[in-house]
Amino acid sequence: MRTKFTTLILIISIPLVISINVFFDKKENSRDLILYCAAGLRLPVQEIVANYHKEYDDRINIQFAGSGTLLSNIEASGVGDLYLAADSSYIDIATDKGLVETSIPTCYLTAGLVVKKNNPLKLHSIDDVLNNSSARIVLANPEAASIGKFSKKVLSETGKWLPLSNRALVMKPTVNEIANAVKINSADVGIVWDSIVNQYDNLEFIPIDQFNKKKKLVTLGLLKSSLNKPKAMKFARYLSSIDRGQRILKKNGFEIIDGDKWEDDPSIVLYSGAMLNPAIERSINMFENREGVTVDVVPNGCGVLVSQMKAGARPDAYFSCDVSFMNDVKHLFQPSVTISQNDIVILVKKDKINEIKSISDLQIPGIRVGCAHPEKSALGALTVKMLNRLNIKLGSNLELDSATGDFLVNQLRAGSLDAVIVYRSNALANPSTLNDAIVVDINDSSALAYQPFAIGANTRHKNLMARLFSSLTSKQAKADFEKIGFKWIVK
């Protein structure tokens, strides 16, 4: 086994954080990752990074400070790979500012009072603190630390923040400094996260009802400034995995989430209705490149895919051409989310446009028609229902049943058919198709399909699949869908 080395840098910000580049030659350490980490997670993160270096070569430079201070530093510097905030609201702000590309939930924090062991002043509520005129109070700066921002928001709802903050001896930039102030007896009480108190033998955590109802989600964000996103996401998956990083977080008193199990190089399987391929191809490629994982897309008619799942296949996710083919296997998945709508249309060869102007014209003797197979595809099943509803009888005009709409389009362009019933996206996926054919709308409520996405109930990669869902519903994905005729539904 190769020898691995750990390099950790702890930088405390009061009030500014010294640049990491001061400590390293930039060229020599171009492979290093930069992690901005909320100060309250210092102990477990240092251990997680040390363990990571026992398995892999990558070095990680850590910058510790309050979540708000770190966000300001990220915005000002424009460098870095990962941002671990003690409150997901900071990740939301960073995302809105265009600094964070994607995020991973990591664990929960609950706020409460920190006092000396055995609670000598018998402080059990915010009112107890306010009513005890001798209690020396220390709080976190709401502009610098997540615990300060959270305390101010919650206590302002009941009018208790102002009198409490007016009593504070000092506003600290990090949650750790609040605990330390009580530890060295420079204060009697402060507001901290529960996990911080677990790191001190001589301190005690006092839960507060109004805080217990509003746990905060610790979230790890991938920065858009990262120069090596697959490497950064590998460590992000490690830190958030149930049997690696979260094991250390739990040991340090953090309430963990249901993280994915660790795998060096995850490979996930996505079953996808064939007509979705042109719309999702770019999003899948971007996801693979960012995450450093493999997405095995299995495209086919949804009837074929459902048959495979009923026979025992278990994909990590399923993107169906229509809800009717999701319902058949919904017990295998988490609740689905409908992402888009696709119209069913007639694609007519240009030399037949004077003969075929509506769906009823497909019954004209001698018209060569192609439809999707009703048992192998959602398109085929929906087409049969639509034709029955409209009382359209194709009879001998029906020359071809196919599992996928794109095959029908190819046959039309090759001259084997005069008209095909396909999805609008089948007709628009290749711009050159409209050089040979024209789209005729059907304009009936039965000529609609709705595309749901669902994550496998038993997938080993629930968090990874949640990020895939986010990628498939991004602004870029929406543009790709709408470009080829889909209508966007998901918000």
C-alpha positions in Angstrom: 0.0 0.0 0.0 1.3 3.5 -0.8 2.1 5.8 2.0 -0.4 8.6 2.4 0.2 12.0 4.0 -2.3 14.3 5.7 -2.1 18.0 5.4 -4.5 20.1 7.6 -4.5 23.8 8.0 -6.6 25.4 10.7 -7.2 29.1 10.1 -9.3 31.0 12.6 -11.0 34.2 11.4 -11.2 37.1 13.9 -12.5 38.8 12.0 -10.7 38.0 8.7 -9.4 34.6 7.5 -5.8 34.5 6.3 -5.5 33.2 2.8 -4.5 29.5 2.5 -2.1 30.4 -0.3 0.2 32.0 2.2 1.2 28.6 3.5 1.7 26.7 0.2 3.4 27.2 -3.0 0.5 27.5 -5.5 2.1 25.4 -8.2 3.2 22.6 -5.8 -0.3 22.3 -4.3 -2.4 22.7 -7.4 -4.0 19.3 -6.7 -5.1 20.3 -3.2 -8.7 20.9 -2.4 -9.9 23.9 -0.4 -12.6 23.2 2.1 -14.4 26.1 3.9 -15.8 24.6 7.1 -18.0 26.0 9.9 -16.0 26.2 13.1 -18.5 24.1 15.0 -17.6 21.1 12.9 -13.8 21.4 13.4 -13.1 18.2 15.4 -15.1 15.7 13.3 -14.0 17.3 10.0 -10.3 17.1 11.0 -10.7 13.4 11.8 -12.7 12.7 8.6 -10.0 14.4 6.5 -7.2 12.5 8.3 -9.1 9.2 7.6 -9.5 10.2 4.0 -5.8 10.7 3.6 -5.2 7.2 4.9 -7.1 5.9 1.9 -6.3 8.5 -0.9 -3.5 10.9 -2.0 -5.5 14.1 -2.2 -4.7 16.8 0.3 -7.4 19.1 1.7 -6.7 22.5 3.1 -9.3 23.5 5.7 -10.4 27.0 6.5 -12.4 27.3 9.7 -14.6 30.2 10.7 -18.3 31.1 11.2 -20.5 30.2 8.3 -21.3 33.8 7.5 -17.6 34.8 7.6 -16.8 31.9 5.3 -19.4 32.9 2.8 -18.0 36.4 2.7 -14.5 35.0 2.1 -15.7 32.7 -0.7 -17.4 35.6 -2.4 -14.4 37.8 -2.1 -11.7 35.3 -3.0 -13.4 33.5 -5.9 -11.5 30.3 -5.1 -12.2 27.0 -3.3 -13.9 23.7 -3.8 -16.3 23.0 -1.0 -18.3 24.9 1.6 -19.6 23.1 4.7 -22.1 25.4 6.4 -23.7 24.8 9.8 -27.0 26.0 8.3 -28.4 25.2 4.9 -29.7 28.8 4.6 -26.1 29.8 3.9 -25.9 27.3 1.1 -29.1 28.7 -0.3 -27.7 32.2 -0.2 -24.5 31.0 -1.9 -26.5 29.3 -4.6 -28.5 32.4 -5.2 -25.3 34.3 -5.5 -24.0 31.8 -8.1 -21.3 30.4 -5.9 -22.6 26.9 -5.2 -23.4 24.4 -7.9 -24.9 21.5 -5.9 -25.2 20.5 -2.3 -25.3 17.4 0.0 -27.1 17.2 3.3 -24.8 16.0 6.1 -26.3 16.1 9.6 -28.6 18.0 11.9 -27.9 20.6 14.6 -30.1 21.6 17.5 -29.6 24.9 19.4 -29.8 25.3 23.2 -28.1 26.8 26.2 -24.6 26.0 27.3 -23.8 26.2 31.0 -21.3 24.8 33.5 -21.7 21.2 34.5 -24.7 20.7 36.9 -26.1 24.0 35.8 -25.2 26.1 38.9 -27.5 29.0 38.0 -30.4 26.6 37.3 -31.1 28.1 33.8 -33.6 26.1 31.9 -35.1 28.6 29.5 -34.5 31.9 27.8 -36.8 33.6 30.4 -34.6 32.1 33.2 -31.6 33.8 31.6 -33.4 37.1 31.2 -34.7 37.0 34.7 -31.3 36.3 36.3 -29.7 39.7 36.4 -26.3 38.3 37.5 -26.1 35.8 34.6 -23.2 36.7 32.3 -24.3 36.1 28.7 -22.2 35.4 25.6 -23.8 35.2 22.1 -22.7 34.7 18.5 -22.5 37.5 16.0 -25.5 37.0 13.6 -23.5 38.4 10.7 -20.6 35.9 11.2 -21.9 32.6 12.7 -24.9 30.4 11.9 -25.8 30.0 15.5 -26.0 33.7 15.9 -28.2 34.1 12.8 -30.4 31.3 14.0 -30.7 32.6 17.5 -31.6 36.1 16.3 -34.3 34.8 13.9 -36.0 32.5 16.4 -35.9 34.7 19.4 -37.0 37.8 17.4 -40.3 36.0 16.8 -41.1 36.3 20.5 -39.4 39.6 21.1 -36.6 38.1 23.3 -33.6 38.6 21.0 -33.2 42.4 21.7 -33.3 42.2 25.5 -31.0 39.1 25.4 -28.5 40.6 23.0 -28.5 43.9 25.0 -27.3 41.8 28.0 -24.5 40.0 26.1 -21.0 40.8 27.3 -19.7 40.1 23.8 -20.7 38.8 20.4 -18.3 36.0 19.3 -17.6 35.1 15.7 -17.8 31.3 16.1 -19.9 28.9 18.2 -16.7 27.3 19.6 -15.7 30.6 21.2 -19.0 30.8 23.1 -18.4 27.3 24.6 -14.9 28.2 25.5 -16.0 31.4 27.2 -18.3 29.4 29.5 -15.6 26.8 30.0 -13.0 29.3 31.2 -15.7 31.1 33.4 -15.7 34.4 31.5 -19.4 33.8 31.0 -22.2 31.8 32.6 -24.4 31.0 29.7 -24.5 31.1 25.9 -26.5 29.7 23.0 -24.7 26.9 21.0 -25.3 23.8 19.0 -25.8 20.6 20.9 -22.9 18.8 19.2 -20.4 21.5 20.5 -21.3 20.8 24.2 -20.6 17.1 23.6 -17.0 18.0 23.0 -16.6 19.5 26.6 -16.6 17.3 29.7 -17.2 20.3 32.1 -20.1 21.8 30.2 -23.8 20.9 30.0 -26.4 21.4 27.2 -29.9 22.7 28.1 -32.5 22.1 25.4 -35.0 24.8 24.6 -38.4 24.0 23.3 -38.6 26.7 20.6 -35.2 25.7 19.3 -36.0 22.0 19.3 -38.8 22.5 16.8 -36.4 24.1 14.3 -33.4 21.9 13.8 -30.8 23.1 11.3 -29.4 21.0 8.4 -25.7 21.0 8.0 -25.1 21.1 4.3 -22.0 20.7 2.1 -21.9 22.7 -1.1 -19.8 22.2 -4.2 -18.4 25.6 -5.2 -18.6 26.7 -8.9 -15.0 27.9 -8.5 -13.7 24.4 -8.0 -11.0 23.5 -10.5 -11.5 19.7 -10.0 -15.2 19.1 -9.3 -15.0 15.2 -9.6 -12.3 15.2 -6.9 -14.2 17.6 -4.7 -17.4 15.6 -5.1 -15.5 12.4 -4.2 -14.5 13.9 -0.8 -18.0 15.3 -0.4 -19.5 11.8 -0.9 -17.0 10.5 1.6 -17.8 13.1 4.2 -21.6 12.5 3.9 -21.4 8.7 3.6 -23.1 6.7 6.4 -20.1 4.4 6.9 -17.3 7.0 6.6 -17.9 10.7 7.4 -21.2 10.3 9.2 -19.8 7.6 11.5 -17.3 10.2 12.8 -20.0 12.9 13.0 -22.2 10.6 15.1 -19.2 9.7 17.4 -18.8 13.5 18.0 -22.5 13.9 19.0 -24.0 15.0 15.8 -27.5 13.8 14.7 -26.8 12.2 11.3 -29.0 11.7 8.3 -29.5 8.6 6.1 -26.4 8.9 4.0 -25.3 6.7 1.1 -22.9 3.9 1.7 -19.4 4.7 0.5 -18.2 3.6 -2.9 -15.0 4.8 -4.6 -16.6 4.9 -8.1 -20.3 4.6 -7.9 -22.2 3.3 -11.0 -26.0 4.0 -11.1 -28.6 2.7 -13.4 -31.4 4.9 -14.9 -34.2 3.3 -16.8 -35.5 5.9 -19.2 -38.3 5.9 -21.8 -36.5 6.2 -25.2 -38.2 9.4 -26.2 -36.6 11.2 -23.2 -33.0 10.5 -24.4 -32.5 13.7 -26.5 -33.8 15.8 -23.6 -31.7 14.3 -20.9 -28.4 13.4 -22.7 -26.6 16.7 -21.9 -27.7 16.8 -18.3 -26.5 13.2 -17.8 -23.1 14.0 -19.3 -22.7 17.1 -17.2 -23.7 15.1 -14.1 -21.2 12.4 -14.7 -18.4 14.9 -15.3 -19.2 16.8 -12.2 -19.8 13.9 -9.8 -17.1 11.6 -11.2 -19.6 8.7 -11.4 -21.1 6.5 -14.1 -24.8 6.7 -15.1 -25.8 3.7 -17.1 -28.9 4.9 -19.0 -31.1 2.0 -20.2 -33.4 3.5 -22.9 -36.3 1.6 -24.3 -40.0 1.5 -24.7 -41.6 1.8 -21.3 -43.5 -1.4 -21.8 -40.2 -3.2 -22.2 -38.7 -1.5 -19.2 -41.7 -2.3 -17.0 -41.6 -5.9 -18.1 -37.9 -6.1 -17.1 -38.7 -4.6 -13.7 -41.5 -7.0 -13.1 -39.1 -9.8 -13.9 -36.7 -8.6 -11.2 -34.6 -5.7 -12.5 -34.1 -2.9 -10.0 -32.8 0.4 -11.5 -31.7 3.2 -9.2 -34.3 5.5 -10.9 -36.9 5.4 -13.6 -37.9 8.2 -15.9 -41.1 7.1 -17.6 -42.7 8.4 -20.8 -46.1 8.5 -19.1 -47.6 8.1 -15.6 -49.5 5.0 -16.7 -46.3 3.1 -17.0 -45.0 4.4 -13.7 -48.1 3.2 -11.9 -47.4 -0.4 -12.9 -44.2 -0.4 -10.8 -44.7 2.4 -8.3 -44.3 0.0 -5.4 -40.6 -0.3 -6.4 -40.0 3.5 -6.1 -40.3 6.5 -3.9 -43.2 8.8 -4.8 -42.7 10.1 -8.3 -42.5 13.7 -9.5 -44.0 14.6 -12.9 -41.4 16.7 -14.7 -42.8 17.4 -18.2 -45.6 17.0 -20.7 -45.3 15.8 -24.3 -47.9 16.0 -27.0 -48.8 13.1 -29.4 -48.7 14.4 -33.0 -48.8 13.1 -36.5 -45.6 13.4 -38.5 -46.5 13.5 -42.2 -44.2 13.0 -45.2 -44.1 16.3 -47.2 -45.4 14.7 -50.4 -48.6 13.7 -48.5 -49.4 17.0 -46.7 -52.3 17.7 -49.1 -53.9 14.4 -48.2 -53.2 14.2 -44.5 -54.4 17.3 -42.6 -56.0 15.6 -39.5 -56.0 12.3 -37.7 -59.1 11.1 -39.5 -57.2 11.3 -42.8 -55.1 8.4 -41.7 -58.1 6.2 -42.6 -57.8 7.1 -46.3 -57.2 3.9 -48.2 -53.6 3.4 -49.2 -52.0 5.7 -46.5 -49.1 3.9 -45.0 -49.2 4.5 -41.2 -46.7 3.6 -38.4 -47.6 3.5 -34.7 -45.8 2.5 -31.6 -46.4 -1.0 -30.2 -49.1 -0.8 -27.5 -47.5 -3.4 -25.2 -43.8 -2.3 -25.6 -44.2 1.4 -25.2 -46.2 4.1 -23.4 -46.6 5.8 -26.8 -48.3 2.7 -28.3 -50.6 2.3 -25.3 -51.6 5.9 -25.4 -52.1 5.8 -29.2 -54.5 2.9 -29.0 -56.6 4.7 -26.3 -56.6 7.9 -28.4 -57.6 6.1 -31.6 -60.4 4.3 -29.8 -61.6 7.5 -28.2 -61.7 9.3 -31.5 -63.2 6.2 -33.3 -60.3 6.1 -35.8 -59.9 2.7 -37.6 -56.5 2.3 -39.3 -57.2 -1.2 -40.6 -54.8 -2.3 -43.3 -53.2 1.2 -43.3 -51.3 0.3 -40.2 -48.0 -1.1 -41.6 -45.6 -0.9 -38.7 -45.6 -1.3 -34.9 -42.4 -0.1 -33.2 -41.2 -0.1 -29.6 -39.9 3.5 -30.0 -41.0 6.6 -31.7 -37.6 7.5 -33.1 -37.6 4.3 -35.1 -40.9 5.3 -36.7 -39.5 8.7 -37.6 -36.5 7.0 -39.3 -38.8 4.8 -41.3 -40.9 7.8 -42.4 -37.8 9.6 -43.6 -36.6 6.6 -45.4 -39.8 6.5 -47.4 -41.3 3.3 -45.9 -44.3 5.2 -44.4 -46.5 8.2 -45.2 -47.4 9.2 -41.6 -46.4 8.2 -38.1 -48.0 8.9 -34.7 -45.2 9.9 -32.4 -44.4 12.4 -29.6 -43.7 15.9 -30.6 -40.2 15.5 -29.2 -39.6 12.6 -31.6 -40.4 15.0 -34.5 -38.2 17.8 -33.2 -35.2 16.0 -31.7 -33.4 16.1 -35.1 -33.9 19.5 -36.8 -33.4 18.0 -40.2 -36.5 15.8 -39.8 -38.7 18.8 -40.7 -36.9 19.0 -44.0 -38.7 15.8 -45.0 -41.9 16.0 -43.0 -44.4 18.3 -41.3 -46.1 18.1 -37.9 -49.9 17.8 -37.8 -51.4 18.5 -34.3 -54.1 16.2 -33.0 -55.6 18.7 -30.5 -57.4 16.2 -28.2 -57.0 15.8 -24.5 -56.1 12.1 -25.0 -53.0 13.1 -27.1 -51.0 14.0 -24.0 -48.3 12.1 -22.1 -46.8 13.1 -18.7 -43.3 12.1 -17.7 -42.7 11.2 -14.1 -39.3 10.5 -12.4 -38.9 8.3 -9.4 -35.9 7.1 -7.3 -35.7 3.4 -6.4 -37.0 2.6 -3.0 -34.1 0.3 -2.2 -31.3 2.1 -4.1 -28.0 2.3 -2.3 -27.5 5.8 -3.7 -30.5 7.9 -2.5 -28.5 11.1 -2.0 -26.7 10.7 -5.3 -30.0 10.0 -7.1 -31.5 13.1 -5.4 -28.7 15.2 -7.0 -29.4 13.5 -10.3 -33.0 14.6 -10.0 -31.8 18.1 -9.4 -29.7 18.0 -12.5 -32.6 16.7 -14.6 -34.8 19.5 -13.4 -32.2 22.4 -13.6 -32.7 25.5 -15.7 -30.4 24.0 -18.3 -32.4 20.8 -18.4 -35.6 22.8 -18.8 -34.2 24.5 -21.8 -33.2 21.2 -23.3 -36.7 19.8 -22.8 -38.5 22.8 -24.2 -36.2 23.0 -27.2 -37.6 19.8 -28.6 -41.2 20.4 -27.8 -41.7 19.3 -24.2 -43.8 21.5 -21.8 -42.2 22.0 -18.4 -44.3 21.1 -15.4 -42.1 20.6 -12.3 -41.5 23.8 -10.2 
